[in-house]
Amino acid sequence: MTRSVIAVVALVAFLCASAALAAKGPKPQKRTIEYMGEERTYYLFVPEHDEASGPLPLLLLLHGSGRDGLSLMDKWHKLAAKEGIVVAAPESLNPKVWIAPDDGPDFLRDIVESVKSELPIDPGRVYLFGHSGGASFSLQMAVSESQYFAAAAVHAGRLHEESYPMADEAKRKIPIKILVGTKDPYFPLAKVRATRDALEERGFPIELAEIPGHDHWYYDRAPKFNQECWEFLEPHRLEGDPEYVQYRFE
């Protein structure tokens, strides 16, 4: 066997071994939870961690309209593995829309508490991320449960005017970041700026990142967007124990 052949064989063996090791790493898991008599689906990713290093942050991902939890989990779990983030990606009851009370806040609370019951989650570092319809619902959940979630970051979403009273009642001004393209056909810049202005008027610390020439499509640029969102979320935490507000829905 020549040296070149030996080198090729060694390289192939190395690549196969590397692939085998990668395959042994943590993978997203499909889970179910019962909520309001329905079996509901969410995806869970747990990074490799040493319990001695302390509790982990938990990030909820709310998918876009017409998609599922895996569509966001696929774009987040590599960053989560690198940064040590537990990620849960629930699915809305109707894939086309997120709506209360079918999808939250109680549904999201139940998932968070279920994950906390089995993993060392830092209760002061539970975050929200959403895209499109999931982004708008994340904003609604953030202001309605501002003492339960530490912070929220979203791509392509806005807070609808009918949710402004929730912001008026929020006891904590939760930090929020919104990313939006200047060419987004579904969430026009003027509407998203109106959300920023309304929250600023109410004392919320909010950042708006306007992406020149970007439209509504999230997935191709997800690694960059996710990194930017996590850099915003990571330093925020609740000052005390989380407090959950129970709502009554007609």
C-alpha positions in Angstrom: 0.0 0.0 0.0 1.5 3.4 -1.0 1.8 6.3 1.3 -0.9 8.2 -0.6 -3.4 5.3 -0.2 -2.5 5.0 3.5 -3.2 8.8 3.9 -6.5 8.5 2.2 -7.6 5.5 4.3 -6.5 7.3 7.5 -8.4 10.5 6.5 -11.6 8.5 5.8 -11.3 6.7 9.1 -10.9 10.0 10.9 -13.9 11.5 9.2 -16.0 8.4 10.0 -14.9 8.6 13.6 -15.7 12.3 13.8 -19.2 11.7 12.4 -19.8 8.9 14.8 -18.9 11.2 17.7 -21.1 14.0 16.4 -24.0 11.5 16.1 -23.6 10.7 19.8 -24.2 14.4 20.8 -27.5 15.6 22.2 -30.4 15.8 19.7 -33.8 17.4 19.9 -36.5 15.2 21.3 -40.2 15.2 20.5 -42.3 15.4 23.7 -46.0 15.6 24.5 -47.9 17.3 27.4 -51.6 17.3 28.2 -53.2 20.7 28.2 -56.9 21.4 28.4 -57.7 17.8 27.6 -55.5 17.8 24.5 -52.2 16.0 23.9 -49.9 18.8 22.8 -46.5 18.5 21.1 -43.3 20.3 21.8 -39.6 19.7 21.0 -36.9 19.7 23.7 -33.2 20.1 23.3 -30.9 19.6 26.3 -27.2 20.5 25.9 -24.4 18.5 27.5 -24.0 20.0 30.9 -22.3 19.5 34.3 -24.8 20.0 37.1 -22.0 21.3 39.3 -21.7 24.3 36.9 -25.1 25.6 38.0 -28.6 25.9 36.5 -29.3 26.4 32.8 -31.3 29.0 30.9 -34.4 28.0 29.1 -35.6 29.4 25.8 -39.1 29.0 24.4 -39.3 29.1 20.6 -42.7 30.1 19.0 -42.8 29.1 15.3 -44.2 31.0 12.4 -47.7 30.6 11.0 -48.1 27.3 9.0 -45.0 25.8 10.5 -44.2 23.6 13.5 -41.8 23.6 16.5 -39.1 21.6 14.6 -38.8 24.4 12.1 -37.3 26.7 14.7 -35.6 24.0 16.7 -33.6 23.0 13.6 -32.3 26.6 13.5 -31.5 26.9 17.2 -30.1 23.7 18.6 -26.5 24.1 17.4 -26.3 27.5 19.0 -28.0 26.0 22.1 -25.4 23.2 22.3 -22.6 25.8 22.0 -24.0 28.2 24.6 -25.5 25.7 27.0 -29.2 26.6 26.5 -32.1 24.3 27.1 -34.6 25.0 24.3 -38.3 24.1 24.1 -40.3 24.6 20.9 -44.0 24.1 21.4 -46.6 23.8 18.6 -49.7 25.9 18.4 -53.0 24.1 18.5 -53.8 25.5 15.0 -50.6 25.5 13.0 -51.8 28.7 11.2 -52.1 30.9 14.3 -51.1 31.3 17.9 -54.0 32.4 20.1 -54.9 32.7 23.8 -55.9 30.7 25.7 -55.3 27.7 23.4 -51.6 28.4 23.2 -50.8 30.5 26.2 -50.0 31.8 28.6 -51.0 28.7 30.6 -49.8 26.3 27.9 -46.3 27.9 27.9 -46.2 28.0 31.7 -47.0 24.2 31.8 -44.2 23.4 29.5 -41.7 25.6 31.4 -42.7 24.0 34.7 -42.5 20.5 33.2 -39.0 21.1 32.0 -38.0 22.6 35.3 -39.3 19.5 37.1 -36.7 17.3 35.4 -33.8 19.7 34.6 -31.7 22.2 36.6 -33.3 25.3 35.0 -32.6 28.8 36.3 -36.1 30.1 37.1 -34.9 33.7 36.6 -33.6 33.0 33.1 -36.6 31.8 31.0 -36.8 33.6 27.7 -39.0 33.9 24.6 -38.1 33.9 20.9 -40.6 33.9 18.1 -40.8 34.3 14.3 -43.7 35.9 12.4 -47.0 34.8 14.0 -44.9 33.3 16.9 -43.1 36.6 17.2 -46.3 38.6 17.7 -47.5 36.0 20.2 -44.2 36.2 22.0 -44.6 39.9 22.4 -48.1 39.4 23.8 -46.9 36.8 26.2 -43.9 38.9 27.3 -46.0 41.9 28.4 -48.7 39.8 29.9 -46.3 37.6 31.9 -43.5 40.2 32.4 -42.6 38.8 35.9 -42.3 35.2 34.6 -40.2 35.6 31.5 -36.9 37.4 31.8 -36.7 38.9 28.3 -38.0 38.4 24.8 -36.4 38.7 21.3 -38.3 38.2 18.1 -37.9 38.3 14.3 -40.7 39.8 12.2 -43.5 40.6 14.6 -45.4 43.4 16.3 -47.7 44.0 19.3 -51.2 44.6 18.1 -53.1 47.6 19.4 -55.6 45.4 21.3 -52.7 44.1 23.4 -51.6 47.6 24.6 -53.7 47.3 27.8 -51.6 44.3 28.8 -48.5 46.5 28.5 -50.3 49.2 30.6 -50.8 46.6 33.3 -47.4 45.0 33.3 -45.7 45.3 36.7 -42.3 44.8 35.3 -40.9 46.4 32.1 -39.5 43.4 30.5 -36.6 43.9 28.0 -37.6 43.3 24.4 -35.7 43.2 21.1 -37.3 43.1 17.7 -35.6 42.3 14.4 -37.4 43.3 11.2 -36.5 43.7 7.6 -37.1 47.1 5.9 -38.8 45.1 3.1 -41.0 42.8 5.2 -44.4 42.6 3.3 -46.2 41.1 6.3 -44.9 43.4 9.1 -44.4 46.8 7.6 -41.7 48.9 9.2 -44.3 51.6 10.2 -46.3 49.0 12.2 -43.3 47.6 13.9 -42.0 51.1 14.8 -45.4 51.8 16.3 -44.9 48.8 18.6 -41.6 50.2 19.6 -43.0 53.6 20.3 -45.9 52.3 22.3 -43.7 50.2 24.5 -41.2 53.0 24.9 -44.0 55.3 26.0 -44.9 52.8 28.7 -41.3 52.5 30.0 -40.2 49.2 28.4 -36.5 48.9 27.5 -36.9 47.9 23.8 -34.4 47.6 21.0 -35.5 47.7 17.3 -33.0 46.4 14.7 -34.1 47.4 11.2 -32.3 45.2 8.6 -31.9 47.0 5.3 -33.3 45.2 2.3 -34.3 42.2 4.3 -37.8 40.7 3.8 -39.8 38.3 5.9 -37.7 35.2 5.3 -35.9 34.1 8.4 -34.5 30.7 7.7 -31.5 31.4 5.5 -30.1 34.0 7.9 -31.2 32.3 11.1 -27.7 31.6 12.5 -26.9 35.4 12.4 -30.3 36.4 13.7 -30.3 33.8 16.5 -26.8 34.8 17.6 -27.9 38.5 17.8 -31.0 37.6 19.7 -29.2 35.4 22.2 -26.6 38.1 22.8 -29.5 40.4 23.8 -31.3 37.8 25.9 -28.4 36.2 27.8 -27.5 39.0 30.3 -31.2 39.5 31.4 -32.6 37.8 34.5 -35.4 38.3 36.9 -34.4 40.1 40.1 -36.5 38.0 42.3 -38.5 34.7 42.1 -40.7 34.5 39.0 -44.4 35.4 39.5 -47.1 34.1 37.2 -50.3 35.9 36.5 -53.4 33.8 36.1 -55.9 35.2 33.6 -59.6 34.4 33.0 -60.7 34.1 29.4 -64.3 34.4 28.2 
